[in-house]
Amino acid sequence: MLVPTNRAKRGPSIVADRVRVVIAEDSVLLREGLTRLLTDRGHDVVAGVGDAEALIKSVRELADEGAPPDVVVADVRMPPTHTDEGVRAAVRLRRDHPGLAVLVLSQYVEEQYATELLAGSSRGVGYLLKDRVAEVREFVDAVVRVARGGTALDPEVVAQLLGRSRKQDVLAGLTPREREVLGLMAEGRTNSAIARQLVVSDGAVEKHVSNIFLKLGLSPSDGDHRRVLAVLTYLNS
């Protein structure tokens, strides 16, 4: 069932990166905590639900009203079986509502559905592990980034998914450093952030990124989405 929220109509934003969010989490305390966290920072939580069926219904109703959410934040394991209902619902929503961004929160990496979720589109997708979200600001930034068409992937998620891909020839041309850079790109980090993490210059990172695009066959005509396309190529190889 829907939980009462500060539902607001779409209109001129008074906050720079204000986004409309639907939260799907069966733990009432966590759901209310996420709602407060986001609303306190100027975002609109337009619905909060406790199971996958209610999530799909809520998004459909909002879309029918002409006020769809910008992003869904969903737990992986939800009623009735507490296995993979949440992430399956996320995959379905991405298929039924192509413009909808989805950020999955989980205690586990569900490899099959994580790969399917990431493969569905090159924009607006995230997968974070609950226990590894270290800061409130980090989480809110991830929600906004995904809502705006970016990516937010936990390094552990990347490590597990990429680990299955390393035997594939399509990535054989990447150097160890380029693989490392690509993993950080998958986390949604900018070139400057990657440079700080690796303790190298911005120019060095730019060169690695250009080499990655070249080796994966991503031309400049792919525009800004080349970063995500590079990650998706890696995950689906």
Phi, psi and omega in degrees: 000154179289141176262135179306134181222179177274057184300131182224148179285151178294135180191190180303130183277139176259358177239138189309309184245038183298132180228157178259127190235139166250128180252128177241105184206124185283341175281114183299318182297316180291320179299314179293325178295316178295321179299312180297318181302315183284318181292325178297338180257018170090010180262161182255110173271102189274346176196148173227127185230162185247002177208166187293321180299317179293327178298310181298318180296316182298313180297318180298316181296318179296319179295319179296330179280355181080016181226062182292154176289159174280327186208145172253131173252114189230139171284152179285312187257115184223167178301153009269339186262348181056043176247276185228021184303318184296313182287328175295321177296322179297316178299317180296317180296321178297327179284317184280333181230081188304332181274358185278129176273146182225129174242115181267133174247135183204162170266354185225161173258107175270094192300316184300309184282331176297316179296318180295320179298315182288332183280343186292331183197161180263007184229147168063058179217142178212155178213106182242145176268127187305314186289349184252003174279105191276331185225147178300314181299321179300318180292312181298318177300322179294319178300312181295317181298315179294318179300329181271009175100005179269193180235156176210100183240131177295140180304326179292323176298313179301315183299316182291317181289320180289331180300329178282346186262349191293344180276354186273140185294333185301335181256006186297334183279351181281138175281163177305321180292322178293324175297320180295316178298318180297321177299319179289326174300320181296334177282356180089014183280146176283169178300320180296319179294321177296319180299318179295319181296319184268356181056053176226175181281158175300323180298322179295319179294316179303321179294317178298316181297317178299319179295321178298312179302316182297313184290333179267005175073030180260113185274162178302337180293344178284352174065209185294341183283358180301326180299313181288320178299324177298315179296317181294323176299317180297312184292327187260007181284000000 
